[in-house]
Amino acid sequence: SLKEKIRLRCLTGCWSVLEM
């Protein structure tokens, strides 16, 4: 669903910030 895609994008974004 759309909400799942948004949630997945938020998770990957958080990981990108953590890696930095």
C-alpha positions in Angstrom: 0.0 0.0 0.0 1.0 3.6 -0.2 1.4 4.0 3.5 3.8 1.0 3.5 5.9 2.6 0.8 6.1 5.9 2.7 7.0 4.1 5.9 9.7 2.1 4.1 11.1 5.4 2.6 11.2 6.9 6.1 13.1 3.9 7.4 15.7 4.0 4.6 16.0 7.8 5.2 16.7 7.3 8.9 19.3 4.7 8.1 21.0 7.1 5.7 21.1 9.7 8.4 22.5 7.2 10.9 25.2 6.1 8.4 26.3 9.7 8.1 
